[in-house]
Amino acid sequence: MSLRNVAIIAHVDHGKTTLVDQLFRQSGTFRDNQRVEERAMDSNDLEKERGITILAKPTSVDWAPPGGGETVRINIVDTPGHADFGGEVERILSMVDGVVLLVDSSEGAMPQTKFVTGKALALGLKPIVVVNKVDRPDARIQEVLDEVFDLFVSLDANDEQLDFPVLYASGRNGYASTDMDAREGTLIPMFETIVNHVPPPNLDKDAPFTFLVTLLDRDNFLGRILTGRVNSGTVKTNQAIHALDADGNIIETGRASKILSFRGLDRVPVDEASAGDIISLAGLTVATVANTIADTTVSEPLHAQPIDPPTLSMRFAVNDSPMAGREGSKVTSRMIRDRLFREAESNVAVKVTEAADRDSFEVAGRGELQLGVLIETMRREGFELGISRPRVLFGEDEDGKKTEPYETVIIDVDEEHSGTVVEKMNLRKAELTDMRPSTGGKTRITFSAPSRGMIGYHGEFLSDTRGTGIMNRLFERYGPHKGQIEGRKNGVLISNGAGEANSYALGPLEDRGILFVGHGEALYEGMIIGENAKTDDLEVNPMKAKQLTNFRASGGKDDAIRLTPPKKMTLEQAIAYIDDDEMVEVTPKSIRLRKRHLDPHERKKASRAKMAA
């Protein structure tokens, strides 16, 4: 059976996972009467809820040409569209021989597309461009194709890569065509283009077995499962193998106890696999991502793709609030440590450092979304955590001057809000690099902004644009330090004691600002219960109850107090909102904001020490 290995690259929400669903259906991977969920490749709970791909996942379809001919197995890797999960993408590209670049017929090539496509072109992979959603009323197909060509030129694509085939498709309606005006059909043209344009793996099947690990996960029965592409030779069940690190040192030896191949959405056991096959391997206990698994006669490791370094870090600490241990089952530093180091092992874009006090850990990653997904995953597993405000990781240039990460920020916004957005971005030390009309009466504004200035801006941006603005960010470079950037303007309302929030006390506090808690919620000293309308922090008593007497008040003052519903923040909003001296308490059931030092005297001491420094 002939083989093709291909990755699908697309921006968030451009229809990639929906298109893969249709490839499954039209290749016969699913039976006609088989009940299959939509977006079948997004199997993770968080992926289903957010509608985005977080984990890179291989799959395969067997396609037989309609007129007869050899059946071709097409291994497809569904890649994340968000740059925060770029570590997944960079490893995956070493497993494939071609890429399908999917672009929206209206939005065109977006920042995350640029990031992944640049990596693919640098590896010499051949691209196939698919303009998706061609049936959109605001489609601008030819302009989008011109944008893609300009993007390839700017990414130093060679002449062969610039001579790419183009398909016009609708993933939702299940058709693709070489004709720009086609509005019906099947995905046969796409299968044919992949088979004709992507070369089969040109690897030596007679050489000793070698295999580069690109993905790592665990199975309750099989233990550690290593996924990647067989680079040379053949591996059989129970064959003796060993693992090599990047320097060629032997990490461990063992046997290939189980070989799993991808068939549709399932991993099925096979007796052997040869060069070019994408497989999962069980039997080793120490080997990890970027290690070479090979026959015991091999001593030279395979080259692993270098991964871009993290740009952002957060402190994950043991939850030490008065409510610790009430809602979670995993609360000790040992449990948190084991979970974080396990994550760093399988996710090469995450770096974990243990603090000297052993009760907190510095976790560095690509962005707020990536670390937010990690926290949400741990929360659902039963962990309780204290999370600090994100901070960027600074560097130094050749002259020893401080540098910081910059991002390309592309914003699509209605004309009426563009002035406000430009003004707010200027306050965050961003430089305007481009401004042009976009589709649907919007304006597309491009900035080069320090990552530090973008922390916490997304919520404010949505408020300023009445929820109509769209922001996309991509790591650009390390550049000169921009100096002081103004943070949150408002102070917070802090509970001065422990107890239950009382509507009698909360009513008057609404005049002070926006409340984050409602009647009857459990509070503790140092917990943040709202945002102050002024710039300073204010300690308040939200638990004060009305004194009961035999006298009835005149003038209707005994009427029930009507409270405005409290502002409830999502995890990402809470992380973006807090200041340097604050933390987010994350438990399986609650997200609470608090001061790092719960005791007011400790807070004053820390404040004086900071001013003295």
C-alpha positions in Angstrom: 0.0 0.0 0.0 1.3 3.4 -1.0 1.8 6.0 1.8 1.5 9.8 2.2 2.2 11.8 5.3 0.6 15.3 5.5 -0.1 17.9 8.1 -3.1 20.3 8.0 -2.2 23.9 8.9 -4.9 26.6 9.6 -5.7 29.5 11.8 -8.2 29.1 14.6 -11.8 28.6 13.3 -10.9 28.4 9.6 -12.6 25.0 9.4 -9.7 22.5 9.6 -11.2 20.0 11.9 -14.6 20.1 10.1 -12.7 19.4 6.8 -11.0 16.4 8.4 -14.4 15.1 9.4 -15.5 15.1 5.8 -12.3 13.4 4.7 -13.2 10.6 7.1 -16.7 10.3 5.8 -15.8 10.3 2.1 -12.9 7.9 2.4 -15.2 5.3 4.0 -13.4 5.5 7.4 -16.9 5.8 9.0 -19.7 3.4 8.2 -22.8 5.0 6.7 -24.9 4.2 9.8 -22.1 5.0 12.3 -22.9 7.8 14.8 -19.9 10.2 14.9 -19.7 13.5 16.8 -19.0 16.6 14.9 -15.3 17.7 15.0 -14.3 14.2 15.8 -10.6 15.0 16.0 -11.2 17.5 18.8 -11.6 14.7 21.4 -10.3 16.6 24.4 -13.1 18.1 26.6 -11.5 21.6 26.5 -11.1 21.4 22.7 -14.9 20.7 22.4 -15.9 23.5 24.7 -13.6 26.1 23.2 -13.9 25.0 19.6 -10.1 25.0 19.1 -7.5 22.3 18.5 -5.0 22.2 21.5 -3.2 18.8 21.0 -1.7 17.7 17.7 -3.2 14.3 16.7 -2.3 11.9 13.9 -5.0 9.9 12.1 -5.2 8.1 8.8 -7.6 7.4 5.9 -7.3 4.7 3.2 -8.4 6.1 -0.1 -9.1 4.1 -3.2 -9.3 6.1 -6.6 -12.9 5.9 -8.0 -11.7 4.4 -11.4 -9.7 1.7 -9.7 -6.0 1.6 -8.8 -3.8 1.2 -5.7 -5.3 2.2 -2.4 -3.3 4.9 -0.7 -3.0 5.4 3.1 -2.9 9.1 3.9 -1.6 9.8 7.4 -3.1 13.2 8.4 -1.8 15.2 11.4 -4.3 17.8 12.7 -2.3 20.7 14.1 -3.3 23.4 16.6 -4.1 26.8 15.0 -3.0 28.9 18.0 0.6 30.1 18.3 0.6 29.3 22.1 0.5 25.6 21.1 3.3 26.0 18.6 5.5 23.6 20.4 3.1 20.8 19.2 3.4 22.0 15.6 7.1 22.4 15.4 7.6 18.7 16.4 4.9 17.4 14.2 6.3 18.8 11.0 9.3 16.5 11.2 6.8 13.6 10.7 5.3 14.7 7.3 6.3 15.2 3.7 3.8 17.9 2.8 1.3 20.4 4.2 -2.2 21.4 3.4 -2.6 25.1 4.2 -6.2 26.0 4.8 -7.2 29.7 4.7 -10.6 31.3 5.1 -11.9 32.8 1.9 -12.8 36.1 3.7 -10.2 36.4 6.6 -7.2 35.2 4.5 -3.8 34.3 5.9 -3.7 35.2 9.7 -0.7 35.5 12.1 -0.8 31.9 13.4 -0.9 30.6 9.8 2.2 32.6 9.1 4.0 31.1 12.2 3.4 27.5 11.2 3.8 27.9 7.5 7.2 29.6 8.0 8.3 26.5 9.9 7.0 24.1 7.2 8.6 26.0 4.3 11.9 26.2 6.2 11.8 22.3 6.3 11.3 22.2 2.6 7.8 20.7 2.8 5.6 21.1 -0.3 2.4 23.1 0.4 -1.1 22.6 -1.0 -3.3 25.7 -0.6 -7.0 25.2 0.1 -9.3 28.3 0.2 -12.0 27.1 2.5 -15.6 28.5 3.0 -15.8 29.7 -0.6 -19.6 29.9 -0.3 -19.3 32.8 2.2 -21.2 35.9 1.0 -18.1 38.1 1.9 -15.6 35.8 0.2 -12.7 37.5 -1.6 -11.0 34.5 -3.1 -8.5 36.0 -5.5 -7.3 38.6 -3.0 -6.8 35.9 -0.4 -4.7 33.8 -2.9 -2.6 36.9 -3.6 -2.1 37.3 0.2 -1.0 33.7 0.5 1.5 34.1 -2.4 2.9 37.3 -0.8 3.2 35.4 2.5 5.2 32.6 0.9 7.5 35.1 -0.7 8.1 36.9 2.6 8.9 33.5 4.2 11.6 32.8 1.6 9.7 29.9 -0.1 11.6 28.4 -3.0 10.4 28.3 -6.6 8.9 24.8 -6.2 7.0 25.8 -3.1 5.7 28.9 -4.8 4.3 26.8 -7.6 1.6 25.4 -5.3 -1.7 23.7 -6.4 -4.9 25.5 -5.2 -8.2 24.0 -4.3 -11.5 25.8 -3.5 -13.5 24.1 -0.8 -16.3 24.1 1.6 -15.4 21.8 4.5 -18.9 22.0 6.0 -20.6 21.0 2.7 -17.9 18.4 1.8 -16.6 19.5 -1.6 -13.3 20.7 -3.1 -12.5 21.7 -6.7 -9.9 23.2 -8.8 -12.6 25.5 -10.2 -13.1 28.7 -8.3 -16.8 28.9 -9.1 -17.7 25.3 -8.1 -20.3 25.1 -5.3 -20.9 21.4 -5.1 -19.2 18.1 -5.5 -17.0 15.8 -3.4 -13.5 15.8 -1.9 -12.1 13.5 -4.6 -10.0 16.4 -6.1 -8.4 16.9 -2.7 -7.5 13.3 -2.3 -6.0 13.3 -5.8 -4.0 16.5 -5.2 -2.5 15.1 -2.0 -1.6 11.8 -3.7 -0.1 13.5 -6.8 1.6 16.4 -5.1 2.9 15.1 -1.7 5.8 12.7 -2.3 5.8 9.2 -0.6 8.3 8.9 2.2 11.8 8.5 0.7 13.3 6.5 3.5 15.5 3.4 3.7 13.5 0.3 4.7 16.6 -1.9 4.8 18.6 0.1 7.2 18.5 -0.5 11.0 15.3 0.7 12.8 15.3 4.3 13.9 12.4 6.4 15.2 12.2 10.0 16.6 9.7 10.6 19.4 7.5 13.6 18.7 4.5 13.0 21.0 4.2 11.4 24.4 1.1 10.2 26.3 0.2 7.6 28.8 -2.1 4.6 28.9 -3.4 2.9 32.1 -2.5 -0.5 30.7 0.4 0.1 28.4 2.2 2.8 30.3 4.3 5.4 28.4 3.3 5.6 24.7 5.7 7.3 22.3 4.4 8.5 18.9 6.4 9.5 15.8 7.5 8.4 12.3 9.7 5.4 11.6 12.7 7.0 10.0 14.4 3.9 8.7 14.2 0.1 8.8 11.4 -2.0 10.3 10.3 -2.7 13.9 8.5 -5.8 15.1 6.7 -6.6 18.3 9.1 -7.7 21.1 12.2 -6.5 19.2 15.1 -5.3 21.4 15.4 -1.5 21.2 17.2 1.3 23.1 16.7 5.0 23.5 19.4 7.6 22.8 19.5 11.3 23.8 20.6 14.2 21.6 24.3 13.4 22.4 24.0 9.7 21.6 24.0 8.5 25.2 21.9 5.4 25.9 19.1 6.3 28.3 17.5 2.9 28.6 17.1 -0.4 26.8 14.0 -2.5 26.4 11.6 -4.2 24.0 8.8 -2.9 21.7 6.0 -4.5 23.7 3.3 -3.0 21.6 3.2 -1.3 18.2 0.1 0.8 17.4 -0.9 2.2 14.1 -3.5 4.8 13.3 -6.7 3.7 11.5 -9.2 6.6 11.4 -9.7 7.8 15.0 -8.4 4.5 16.5 -5.0 3.2 17.4 -4.9 -0.5 16.5 -2.1 -3.0 17.3 0.1 -4.2 14.4 2.9 -6.8 14.3 5.4 -4.6 12.5 5.9 -1.1 11.0 8.4 0.1 8.5 10.0 3.4 7.3 7.5 6.1 6.7 4.8 4.7 9.0 3.5 7.0 11.8 3.1 4.7 14.9 2.9 4.7 18.6 5.3 2.5 20.6 5.0 1.1 24.1 7.6 -0.7 26.2 10.0 2.0 27.4 9.7 3.8 30.8 12.1 6.7 30.6 12.4 7.8 26.9 10.7 11.0 26.1 10.1 13.7 23.4 13.1 14.3 21.0 14.8 11.0 22.0 15.7 8.5 19.3 14.4 5.0 19.7 16.5 2.6 17.6 17.7 -0.9 17.1 20.4 -1.8 19.6 23.1 -1.7 16.8 22.4 2.1 16.2 24.6 4.6 18.2 23.9 7.8 16.2 20.8 9.8 17.3 18.4 11.5 14.8 18.3 15.3 14.7 15.3 16.8 16.5 13.8 20.2 15.5 14.8 23.0 17.9 11.8 24.5 19.7 11.3 28.3 20.2 11.9 29.3 23.8 9.1 30.2 26.2 8.2 34.0 26.5 5.9 34.1 29.6 5.9 32.6 33.1 3.6 32.2 36.0 4.1 31.0 39.6 2.1 27.9 40.5 1.9 27.7 44.3 0.3 25.5 46.9 -3.1 26.9 47.9 -2.6 28.5 51.3 -5.9 30.3 51.7 -8.2 29.6 54.7 -10.4 27.6 52.4 -7.6 25.3 51.1 -8.5 21.6 50.9 -12.3 22.1 50.9 -13.0 21.5 47.2 -9.9 19.7 45.7 -8.4 16.3 46.3 -4.9 17.1 45.2 -3.5 19.9 47.3 0.1 19.0 48.3 3.3 20.4 46.8 4.4 16.9 45.9 1.3 16.2 43.8 1.6 19.6 42.1 5.3 19.0 41.4 4.7 15.6 39.9 1.9 16.9 37.6 3.9 19.9 36.4 7.1 17.9 35.6 4.9 15.3 33.8 3.5 18.1 31.7 6.9 19.6 30.9 8.1 16.1 29.8 5.3 15.7 27.2 5.0 19.4 26.3 8.3 20.7 25.1 7.1 24.3 25.0 6.7 24.3 28.8 9.6 24.7 31.3 9.1 24.1 35.0 11.5 25.3 37.7 11.1 24.5 41.4 11.4 27.4 43.9 13.8 27.3 46.9 10.8 27.0 49.3 9.6 23.9 47.4 6.0 25.2 47.8 5.9 27.0 44.5 7.0 26.4 40.9 7.8 28.8 38.0 6.1 27.5 34.9 7.2 29.1 31.6 5.3 28.8 28.3 4.3 30.4 25.1 1.4 32.5 26.2 -1.5 33.1 28.5 -3.8 30.7 26.6 -1.4 27.8 26.8 -0.8 28.2 30.6 -4.5 28.9 31.1 -5.4 25.6 29.4 -2.8 23.8 31.7 -4.4 25.4 34.8 -7.9 24.5 33.7 -6.9 20.9 33.0 -5.3 20.6 36.4 -8.3 22.1 38.0 -10.5 19.5 36.4 -8.2 16.8 37.7 -8.9 17.9 41.3 -5.9 20.2 42.0 -6.0 23.4 44.1 -3.5 26.1 43.1 -2.5 29.6 43.8 -1.6 31.4 40.5 0.4 34.6 40.2 0.2 37.3 37.5 1.9 36.3 34.3 5.3 38.0 33.6 7.4 38.1 30.5 10.9 36.5 30.4 13.5 39.1 29.7 16.7 38.6 27.8 19.9 40.5 27.0 21.4 41.7 23.6 25.0 41.5 22.6 25.8 44.8 24.4 24.3 43.5 27.7 21.1 45.7 27.4 17.8 44.4 28.6 15.5 43.0 25.9 11.9 41.8 26.0 9.5 39.7 23.7 7.5 41.6 21.1 4.3 40.4 19.4 2.7 41.2 16.1 -0.9 42.1 17.0 -3.5 42.1 14.2 -6.9 43.7 15.2 -10.1 43.7 13.1 -12.4 46.3 14.5 -15.3 48.5 13.4 -14.3 51.9 12.2 -16.0 53.7 15.1 -13.8 51.9 17.6 -10.5 52.1 15.8 -9.5 55.4 17.5 -10.0 54.0 21.0 -8.0 50.8 20.1 -5.1 52.8 18.7 -5.1 55.1 21.8 -5.1 52.1 24.2 -2.4 50.3 22.3 -0.2 53.5 22.3 -0.5 53.5 26.2 0.8 50.0 26.1 3.9 51.1 24.1 2.7 49.4 20.9 3.8 50.8 17.5 1.3 51.0 14.6 2.8 49.3 11.5 -0.2 49.0 9.2 -3.9 50.1 8.9 -6.2 49.2 6.0 -9.8 48.5 5.3 -10.9 44.8 5.9 -14.0 42.8 5.0 -17.4 43.5 6.5 -16.8 47.2 7.0 -14.0 46.6 9.5 -10.6 48.1 9.7 -7.5 45.9 10.1 -4.8 47.5 12.3 -1.4 45.9 12.8 0.9 46.7 15.7 4.3 45.6 17.0 3.8 45.5 20.8 5.8 44.4 23.8 4.2 41.2 25.2 4.3 42.8 28.7 1.9 45.5 27.5 -0.6 42.9 26.2 -1.1 41.0 29.4 -4.6 41.7 30.7 -5.7 43.9 27.7 -8.0 41.4 26.0 -11.0 41.9 28.4 -10.6 45.7 28.1 -10.4 45.4 24.3 -13.7 43.5 24.2 -15.4 46.2 26.3 -14.0 49.0 24.2 -15.2 47.4 21.0 -18.6 46.2 22.4 -17.5 42.6 21.8 -17.2 43.1 18.0 -13.4 43.3 17.8 -11.1 40.4 16.9 -7.5 40.3 18.1 -4.8 37.9 16.9 -1.3 37.8 18.4 2.0 36.2 17.3 5.5 36.2 18.8 7.6 38.4 16.7 11.1 38.9 18.2 13.1 40.0 21.2 13.6 43.8 21.1 14.7 46.7 23.3 13.1 47.1 26.7 10.3 49.7 26.5 10.5 50.9 30.1 7.5 51.4 32.5 4.1 50.3 31.1 0.9 51.5 32.9 -0.9 48.6 34.5 -4.5 48.4 35.9 -5.8 51.8 36.9 -8.4 50.7 39.5 -7.8 49.5 43.0 -9.7 46.6 44.6 -12.1 46.1 47.5 -10.6 43.7 50.1 -12.6 41.8 52.7 -11.4 42.7 56.2 -12.6 39.4 57.8 -14.0 35.9 57.4 -17.6 34.9 57.1 -20.5 35.0 54.6 -21.2 38.0 52.3 -24.4 39.8 53.4 -26.7 41.7 51.1 -27.2 44.4 53.8 -23.4 45.1 53.6 -23.0 44.6 49.8 -25.7 47.1 48.9 -23.8 50.2 50.0 -20.5 48.7 48.6 -22.0 48.8 45.1 -21.5 52.6 45.2 -17.8 52.0 45.7 -17.3 49.9 42.6 -18.0 46.6 40.9 -18.6 43.5 43.1 -17.2 40.1 42.3 -19.2 38.2 45.0 -22.9 37.8 45.8 -25.0 37.3 49.0 -24.1 34.1 51.0 -20.7 33.5 49.5 -18.0 32.4 51.8 -15.2 35.0 52.3 -11.9 35.3 54.1 -9.6 38.1 55.2 -7.5 39.4 52.3 -9.9 38.0 49.6 -10.7 40.5 46.8 -14.5 41.0 46.6 -14.7 43.7 44.0 -13.1 46.5 42.0 -12.7 50.0 43.6 -13.9 52.9 41.5 -10.8 54.8 42.7 -7.1 53.9 42.2 -6.3 52.8 45.7 -7.2 49.5 47.5 -9.9 49.7 50.1 -10.6 47.3 53.0 -14.3 46.8 53.6 -16.7 44.7 55.7 -19.0 42.8 53.3 -20.4 40.6 56.2 -22.0 43.3 58.3 -25.6 42.3 59.2 -28.5 44.5 60.1 -29.2 45.0 63.8 -32.6 43.5 64.6 -35.0 45.5 66.9 -38.7 45.5 67.7 -39.1 48.8 65.9 -40.3 49.0 62.4 -38.6 51.6 60.2 -40.8 54.3 58.7 -40.6 55.4 55.0 -40.4 51.9 53.5 -36.7 51.4 54.4 -37.3 47.8 55.3 -37.7 47.0 51.6 -35.6 44.1 50.3 -32.2 45.2 49.0 -31.8 44.6 45.3 -28.2 43.8 44.3 -26.7 44.0 40.8 -25.5 40.5 39.8 -21.8 40.2 40.6 -19.2 40.1 37.9 -18.0 36.5 37.6 -14.6 36.1 35.8 -13.4 33.2 33.8 -10.0 31.7 34.6 -8.2 33.7 31.8 -10.0 36.9 32.8 -9.0 36.5 36.4 -5.3 35.8 35.5 -5.2 38.8 33.3 -6.9 41.0 35.9 -4.7 40.5 38.9 -1.8 42.8 39.9 1.7 41.8 41.0 0.7 41.6 44.7 -2.4 39.5 44.0 -3.1 35.8 43.2 -5.9 33.7 41.7 -7.0 30.8 44.0 -8.1 28.0 41.6 -10.0 25.0 42.9 -12.2 22.4 41.0 -15.3 24.4 42.0 -14.2 28.1 42.5 -12.0 30.9 41.1 -11.3 33.5 43.8 -9.1 36.6 43.7 -7.0 37.3 46.7 -4.0 39.4 47.9 -0.7 37.5 48.1 -0.4 38.6 51.8 -3.8 38.1 53.4 -2.8 39.9 56.6 -3.1 43.8 56.2 0.1 44.4 58.3 2.1 42.0 56.0 0.7 43.8 53.0 1.9 47.2 54.4 5.4 45.7 55.1 5.7 44.3 51.6 4.5 47.6 50.1 7.1 49.6 52.1 9.8 47.1 51.1 8.9 47.5 47.4 9.0 51.3 47.6 12.3 51.2 49.4 13.7 49.0 46.6 
